[in-house]
Amino acid sequence: GMLFTEGHQVPWMNIAAAALAAPSLHFSTGIAIAFARSPMVSAEIAWELAHNTKGKFRLGLGSQVKAHIERRFSMPFEHPGPKLREYVLALRAIWRAFQGEEPLRFDGDFYSFSLLTDFFAPGPSDHPDVPVSIAGVNVGMARLAGEVCDGFHVHPFHSMRYLEEVVLP
């Protein structure tokens, strides 16, 4: 598979192009910056990529650091662990609504979603179970990944000792 990081450009177009060129591969963001966009926007993009790759897309999210969220994206940075948990739960609620399993009703401390008209609903997918993984460097994020996600991205500057002594326990 191929992993696309949100760095000097967003990953979505590159994933779409790669999927057209190599449809047998699996694709993932590693990572996309969650707090730079609403969970609804991330849910829509992931839903479309999962559909168009025939279920071979995984959404990898990261919180990014405070300076980037506030000064580069002009978004609030608050309680990254609880907010990221809620972000993932909101994504799953949105996807259930897209699939027609339930009306869109999500009320949290950071996000609230209650409007999804037919015009904006992409409709059911043959690939509704989009895997979600998150990035992290501390025990809290590793635990969060184990509780509500399908995977965990360790920081690129990790060591085997850090994985064995901090992340795995």
N, C-alpha and C positions, 0 to 999 in steps of 0.2 A: 504494500500500500504506500500511500504518500501522505506526508504530514505537512500542513501549511501553517506558518506562523504569521500572526498579525504584527508586522513590524513596520517597514517603510510603506506598506500598502495593505489593504484589507484582503483577506484570503479568498473571498467568495468567487470572484471571476476566475482566478487561477484554478480553483477546484473544478469549476464548471468546464473550463477548457481542458484540463487534464482528464476529466471524466469522459469527455467526447473523444479524446485521443487514445485513452486506455481504459475502456469500459469494464475490463475484468478486474481492475485494481480496486482497493478500498481507499477511502479518503477521510481525512480528519483535520480539524483545526487543532493546532497544538502550540499556542492557544489563540482564541479570539477573546478580545477584551470585553468582559461582561458589562462592567459598569459604564462603558462608553455608549451603550445603547439599551433601550428598553427590552425586557424579556419578550415582548410581543414581536419586535423586529427580529430578534435572534430566533424566535420560534418560527416565524414565517420563512426566513432564509433556510434554516435547518430542515424544515418540512419540505421545501422545494428541492433542496439538494438530496435529501433522502429519497424522495420520489424519483428524481431524475437519475440517480445512481442505482436505482433498484435496491435500496436498502444498504448500500455500501458507504454510507456517510456516518461519521461520528462527530458530535459537537464537543470540542474541547474548549473549556472556558477558564479564564483567569481573572482575578480581581484587579491586577495591576497595582501600582503603588500610588499613594495619596497625591503626590506632586503631579503625576500624569493625569489622574482622573480629574483633579480640580483645575489644574492650570493648562493642560493640553485639551481636555474635553469639556471643561467648564461644567462638570457634573459633581454632585455631592459625594464625598467619600465618608462613609460612616459605617461602623461595625461590620467590617468586611466578611467575617465568618457567618454571622446570622443573616446578613444581606445576601450572600451568595447561596446559602441554604434556601432562602425564600425564592431567589431567582430560579433555581433548579425546580423547585416545587411549582412555581408559576409556569415555567415552560411546560411541565407535564400536564398541568390543568388546561393550558391553552391547546396543547396537542389533543387532549381528550375532546375538547370542544370542536376542534377542526375535524376530528374523526366522527363527530356526531354522537359520541357516547354520553355527553352531558352538556347542559348549557354552560357558558363561560361565567363562572363565579369564583373569583379568587380574591380574598381579602387578607392582607398581611400587614405587617408593620411598615414595610417599605414600598410594596406594590399592591395595587388593587385593579382588577380587571373584571368588567361586567358587561361589556358591549362587544358583540360580534354579529354584525348583520350578514345576511347571505351574500351581499356584494363583496364583502371583505373576507369571507370564510373560504379557504381554498378547497374545502371538501375532503372527504375520506381519501385515504391513501392505502395502497397495498403494503406500505412499509411505515406503519405508524409508530413503531417503537424505536425512536431515535436514541441511540446510546449517548449518554452525557458523561464526560469526565471533567475534572477540575484540576487546576494547578495549585501547588502550594509548597511552602518551605517549612511549615511548622506542624506540630502534632495536631493542632486543632483542625487544620485543613485536611490532613490525612484522615482524621477521624470522620470529618464531614463527608469526604469522598466515599468512605466505607458505609456511611449511613444512608446517603441519598443518591449516590452516583454509580456509574458503571466502570469507572476507572480513575486513575490519579496520574498526573504529570508531575514528576519531580523537577526541581529547578535545574537548568543546565549546568550550574556550578556545584553539583553535588559530588559526594565521594561515596565509595562503597561503605566506608565506616559509618557515614551519616545515614545511609539507607538501612544498614544492619542495626544500628543503635537507636535511631530516632524514628524513621518512617515505618519500618516493619513492625516494631512492637505496638 
